[in-house]
Amino acid sequence: MLVASAIWWYWAAPLAEQAANLAPFSLVHGIDDTMARIIAVANQKGGVGKTTTAVNLAAALAAAKRKVLLVDLDPQGNATMASGVDKRVAKPNGCEVLLDEAPIEQAIVKTEAHYDLLPGNGDLTAAELKLMDAIARESRLKDALSKIADRYDIVLIDCPPSLHLLTLNALTAATGLLIPVQCEYFALEGLSSLLDTVKAVRQRLNPALEIEGLLRTMYDVRNNLGNEVSAQLTTHFGDKVLRSIIPRNVRLAEAPSHGQPIHLYDRSSRGAIAYIGLAGEMIRRDRNQQAAAHDHANDVVTPTLHESDETLDDIVDIHQE
C-alpha cells in the first residue's frame, strides 16, 4: 500500500498542479448566457464509464424536466445503442452533420427516456478523415450546435477514448468538461494528456472551456485500493471532484444491452440512484452558482438549466414514482 501511495503521488501531484492552472470550478458560464450548457464527457483512457455516464446523466436530467440533447461523437456508437436507437440505420447522423451534408435538425431523434439524441456510428471515422484538410475543422460541431442550442438546457457530448479531431471538436464546442475517473490503480493514466489538451484548446480555440468536475466511477466500497484512490483524488483535486460516486453495479452494466438507460431498466438499482444523485448535485451546484452570480450582478441573472428547478428531494421523488 505504501508503494501504491508513492506511485499515486507521482501521478497526482503534477496533475493537481495542472488542474489548478485551469479555470476555477464553475457550473455557470456567464449571467448573460441564454444558450445551453454544453458539457463534453471525456477521458483519453478507455473503459472508465464515459458512455455510461453520458447516457444515464442525460436520462436523469431529462427525468428532472430538463431539455437535454445527447451527442454521440464516438464511432463505436455505444451511446446511440444504449439510448435504444439502432446505429446501423441512423441516417443522417453525426457524420453528415460534421461534413455539412445534412442539417443537425434532421439528424436529431427522440428517445424513450425523453432526451434528444444526435446518433453516431462508424461513419464518424470517415468524417474525421475527410475533415483533416478542411478549413475550421475543429469548429464543425460548435457551428452545428449553435443553431439549436437555444432549444436545450444542457447538451452532453460522449467523446471517443482519444484526443483526436472528434474530441477536439467536442472540446471546442463545450463550455465544460466532465471527466469520469475509474477508482482503480491506473486511474490517472492519460489524464495528464487530457489536461494539456484542455489548456491548449483554451488558449487557441475555446477560452470558455472549464473543468466541470472529476466523477469517480466503478467504485467498490469493499476494495481498499478503490477507497484509497477516491480519497487521494479528493485530497489532490479538491472541489473539482464531484461528491457523487458511481458504484460498480451489475444492473448498470446490463442496461445498454437492452437499449435503455438505467432508470428505465431498473430504477431501484444502486446505479440508477447514483445517477439521479449526480443530476441532483449538478442542479444544486448550478443553483448555488446562480445565487452567487445574482448577488454579483445586482439581482440580474439568467437561469442556465431551468426556471423551475426542483430540489434534490424532488428529483428523488420523480425517481420513485
GITA-V180923 format. One line per field, one symbol per residue. ss: DSSP state (h for helix, s for strand, l for the rest). psi: psi as a letter, one per 40 degrees, with the letter a starting at -180 (. if undefined). burial: + if it has 9 or more other C-alpha atoms within 8 Angstrom, else -. A space follows every 50 residues. Layout:
ss->???
psi->???
burial->???
This chain:
ss->lhhhhhhhhhhhhhhhhhhhllllllllllllllllsssssllllllllh hhhhhhhhhhhhhllllssssslllllhhhhhlllllllllllhhhhhll lllhhhhssslllllsssllllhhhhhhhhllllllhhhhhhhhhhllhh hllsssssllllllhhhhhhhhhllsssssssllllllllhhhhhhhhhh hhhhlllllssssssssssllllhhhhhhhhhhhhhhhhhsssssssllh hhhhhhhhlllhhhhllllhhhhhhhhhhhhhhhhhhhhhhhhhhhllll lllllllllllhhhhhhhhhl
psi->ddddddddddddddddddddeiiihiehfheeheiihhhhhihdhifefd dddddddddddddffihhhhhhehedfddddeeehhddeghiadddddef eiiddddhiiidefiihhiiaeddddddddedeihfdeeddddddddede eidihhhhiigifadddddddddieihhhhhhgadfdehedddddddddd dddddgeehihdihhhifhhdehdddddddddddddebeehidihhihhd ddddddeefiideddgeeidddddddddddddddddddddddddddfffh ihiedidghiidddddddde.
burial->-------+--+++-++-++--+--++++--+---+++++++++++--+++ +-++++++++++++-++++++++++-+++++++++-+--+-++++++++- -+++--++--+-++++++++++++-+++-++-----+++++++++--+++ -++++++++++++--++++++++++++++++++---++-+++-+++++++ ++---+--++++++++++++----+++-++-+++-++--+++-++++++- ++--++-++++++-+++-+-++++++++++++++++--++--++--+--- +-+++-----++--++-++--
